[in-house]
């Protein structure tokens, strides 16, 4: 049975292929080629991917990512589609689902929403609940750099506190949109925001995300 992560992986690969190597993304300074290289390095080069969480290794990660970005674009797309090698931790279905569902969803939207006249993607209830479950677990981490108190709220009233503090800004939207907001795509997320005007401005200027 296909998992959410597997489905999002294939969708991301398709979107990158359709956009071509020089397409825009929501990742500042990155083309679709840069984004594709990032995805491949993250799950195939654990020695370099450690730079995602260890600041001292960030320079090495960027060097390796640029090396991969020089590979033929078609090869990068195929590496994304086929997934990690057997010895990679990401080859374990449960870890792939836990680590890549949100990763691939967000990056797919990085490609979709970077072009004019994009339209919101329909997200089914099962996937929405899966995204919300992950957002509840990671909200505090994603919102740790928020300069104000931050509450994420679904239309059904379920809430997740991403940052305690005052003043408080409440962001309401579907789980898919809240995920994008919490992972630093505030300007692209279709949400309603309630709070002090200055606090809202500061929130939109903040670098949210893991």
N, C-alpha and C positions, 0 to 999 in steps of 0.2 A: 504494500500500500504506500502510495506517495505521501511524503510528509510535507508539512508547510515549508520547511527549509529547502527540500528538493524542488518543490514547485517554484519557490521564489528564485532559486538558483537558475533554473531554466528560463524564467521570465527575464531575469537580469541579463543573462547571456543573449537572449533574443533582442532586447532593447539596445544593448551595446552594439550588437551586430548591425541592427537597423540604422543606428546613429552614425556608424563609421568611426574611424580612429580619431577624428578631429572635432567631434561633437562637443557641445557644452555640457557641463554638469553643475549641480549646486555646490559642489566642493570647490571652494575658492582656489583659483589657480590651476585646477585640474581639468584636463580634457577627458574624453571617454577612454583614451589610451592610458592615461595616468590612473584613472579609476580601475580599469581592468587589471593593470599591473599590481595595484594595491591589493585587490581581491585575491589574485593568484599568490602573491608573496605571503599574505596573511595566513593562508592555509597550507602552503607548500614549503615555506622557509621559516620554520619555527625559530631557528637561530637568529633570524633578522626580525621576525615579527615581535619578538620580545620588546623591541623598541616602542611598541604601541603603549606599553605600560611602564617601561623603565626609561625615564628621560635621558639617562646617560647613553642609552643605546639608540636614541632616535636618529642620530646622524648616520649610523650604519644602516638602519632600516631604509632611510631615504636613498642611500647609495645603491642598495640592492633593488629597491623599487625602480629606480631609474634604469638599472641594468635590464630588468625585465621589460620595462617600457620600450626598450629598443628591439625587442623581439617582434617578429611579424604579428600584426594585430590578430589575424585569423588564428594563430597559435594560442594567443592569450584567451580568446573566446572559447576555443576548444578545451583548454585547461580548466576554465571555469565550468563548462558544461559537464566534463567528465568527473569533476570533483577531485578531492585530495587523494594522494597515494595511500595504499593500504596501511602503511605504517604510521600515517598521520593520525593524531588523536581525533581530528575532524572526520575520519572515516567511520568512527563509532556513531551509529545512528542517533542514539540519545544525545550525545554531545553535539552532533551536527544540528539537531533540532533546537537544542537549548542555546547554542552559540550563534547560529546562522540565520534563524528565522527573521529576527529583527534586522540583522546586518544586511541581508540580501533585500529585504523589503525596503529599507531606507535607501540603499544604493540604487535600487530600481527606480524609486521616486526621484533620486538625484538626477537620473537621466530623463525621466518622463517630464518633470516639472521645470527643466532648464530651457525648454523651448517655448515660444509664444503659442498661445491658443491651446494649451494643454487642458484636458478635462479630468475631473476627479475620477479615480478608478473605483468601480464597485467592489466593495469588500463584504464577503458573506459573513453571517453571524458567527460561524464557528471560528473563522480566522480572526474576526474582531475580538472575540473572547480570548483567543490565544495571545494576541498582541497585548490585550489588557493585563492578562496574567503576568506576562513578562514585564510590563511597565510597572505594575505594582511592586514587583521584586527589585527593580532597578531605579525606581523614581528618586530615591534619596541620593544615589550615586550620580544620576544624570543631572540632578538639580543642585549639586554641591557648590557650583560656581554662581548660582543665582544670587544677585545682589539684594533680592527682596524675598519675602515669604512667597512660596509658590505651591498652589493647590491645583491638581489636575482632576477634572470632573467629567464623567460620562453623562450623556443626556438622561440616563436612567437614575442619576443621583450618586452612583458609586464614585468615590473619591480616593485619591492617593496624594499624600503630602510629600512633595518633592523637596521642599525646603521650609523649615520653621523660621519664623521671623516676622518682623513688622516693618513697613506695611505689607499687606498680603495681596497678591494678585491671584485671581482664580481664572483658570483657563478651561473652557468647556468645549468639548468636541467628541467626535467618534474616536475610538481607540487608535485607529490608523493615523488620524490627524494629530492626536495628542502625542503619539510616538514620534512623529516627525518634529513636533515642537520641542519635545524633551531632548531630542538628539540633535539640537542645534539648527534645525531648519525652520526657525520661527516665522520667517517672512513667507515661506511657501505653504505653511500649514493653514488649513481652513478651520479656524476656531473662533470662538467668542471670548473676549478678554474683559474681565471686570476688575477694576482697581484704580488706585490713584494714578492720574495721568503721568506724573513723573516716574512713578514706580514701573508703570507699563513700559515707558520709554527705556528705562534702565534694563528691564528684563529683555526687551528685544535686542538690545545692544550686547547682551551677555553671551559668553561662549558656553552654552549648555551642552550636555552630552557626556559620554563616558570618557 
